[in-house]
Amino acid sequence: MAWIALFVAGLLEVVWAYFMKLSDGFTRPGATAATFVFMFLSFGLLAWAMKQLPLGTSYMVWTGIGAVGAFIVGVVFLGEGAGLMRIAAAGLIVAGIGLMKLATP
């Protein structure tokens, strides 16, 4: 159950990062409010998962999902570039998440 919570926390990190971008430096109230709601939910699930999983594993997986997810959202929804080097970098992060999962009892 902790792994599921951690995965959802990572997805919510992507959501709050997207809304933070849309908040335009916290100048748009709706997007700003959404940022903080999803941030609170993401941190809450991360904290819950950390009760059962090691700190390093939890934080690495959470930030990795957030980083790769934000990259994908940026490319798909915000028109950001997806060059070969950026895709390779995201792939390495995914590989690192997989290895961390395999290395954690």
C-alpha positions as CSV (number, residue, x, y, z in Angstrom):
1,M,0.0,0.0,0.0
2,A,2.9,2.4,0.7
3,W,4.2,2.0,-2.8
4,I,0.8,2.9,-4.2
5,A,0.6,6.0,-2.0
6,L,4.1,7.0,-3.1
7,F,3.2,6.6,-6.7
8,V,0.0,8.7,-6.3
9,A,2.0,11.3,-4.4
10,G,4.5,11.5,-7.3
11,L,1.6,12.0,-9.8
12,L,0.2,14.7,-7.5
13,E,3.6,16.4,-7.6
14,V,3.2,16.7,-11.3
15,V,-0.2,18.2,-10.9
16,W,0.9,20.8,-8.5
17,A,3.9,21.7,-10.5
18,Y,1.7,22.2,-13.6
19,F,-0.7,24.4,-11.6
20,M,2.3,26.3,-10.3
21,K,3.3,27.1,-13.8
22,L,-0.2,28.2,-14.6
23,S,-0.3,30.4,-11.6
24,D,2.1,32.8,-13.3
25,G,4.2,33.4,-10.2
26,F,1.2,33.0,-7.9
27,T,-0.6,35.9,-9.5
28,R,-3.6,33.8,-10.6
29,P,-5.8,32.9,-7.6
30,G,-7.4,29.7,-9.0
31,A,-4.2,28.1,-10.2
32,T,-2.4,29.3,-7.0
33,A,-5.1,27.6,-4.8
34,A,-4.9,24.4,-6.9
35,T,-1.2,24.4,-6.5
36,F,-1.4,24.4,-2.7
37,V,-4.3,21.9,-2.5
38,F,-2.4,19.3,-4.7
39,M,0.9,20.1,-2.9
40,F,-0.7,19.4,0.4
41,L,-2.2,16.1,-0.9
42,S,1.1,15.1,-2.4
43,F,3.1,15.8,0.7
44,G,0.6,14.0,2.8
45,L,0.8,10.9,0.8
46,L,4.6,11.1,0.7
47,A,4.7,11.4,4.5
48,W,2.4,8.4,4.9
49,A,4.5,6.3,2.6
50,M,7.6,7.3,4.5
51,K,6.2,5.6,7.6
52,Q,6.9,2.3,5.9
53,L,9.5,3.0,3.2
54,P,13.1,4.3,3.7
55,L,13.6,8.1,3.4
56,G,16.0,7.8,0.5
57,T,13.8,5.5,-1.5
58,S,10.7,7.5,-0.9
59,Y,12.1,10.8,-1.8
60,M,14.0,9.6,-4.8
61,V,10.9,7.9,-6.3
62,W,8.7,10.8,-5.5
63,T,11.0,13.4,-7.1
64,G,11.7,11.1,-10.0
65,I,8.0,10.6,-10.8
66,G,7.6,14.4,-10.4
67,A,10.5,15.2,-12.7
68,V,9.7,12.8,-15.5
69,G,6.0,13.6,-15.2
70,A,6.6,17.3,-15.3
71,F,8.8,16.8,-18.4
72,I,6.0,14.9,-20.1
73,V,3.4,17.5,-19.2
74,G,5.7,20.3,-20.4
75,V,6.2,18.6,-23.8
76,V,2.6,17.5,-24.3
77,F,0.6,20.4,-22.9
78,L,3.0,23.4,-22.8
79,G,4.9,22.9,-26.1
80,E,8.3,22.4,-24.5
81,G,11.1,20.8,-26.5
82,A,11.7,17.0,-26.4
83,G,15.1,16.6,-27.9
84,L,17.0,13.3,-27.8
85,M,19.2,14.4,-24.9
86,R,16.1,15.4,-22.8
87,I,14.3,12.1,-23.6
88,A,17.5,10.2,-22.7
89,A,17.8,12.1,-19.4
90,A,14.2,11.2,-18.5
91,G,14.8,7.6,-19.4
92,L,17.8,7.5,-17.0
93,I,15.6,8.9,-14.3
94,V,13.0,6.2,-14.9
95,A,15.7,3.5,-14.9
96,G,17.0,4.9,-11.6
97,I,13.4,4.7,-10.1
98,G,13.2,1.1,-11.3
99,L,16.5,0.2,-9.8
100,M,15.6,1.9,-6.5
101,K,12.4,-0.1,-6.3
102,L,14.2,-3.4,-7.0
103,A,16.8,-2.5,-4.3
104,T,14.3,-1.8,-1.6
105,P,13.0,-4.7,0.5
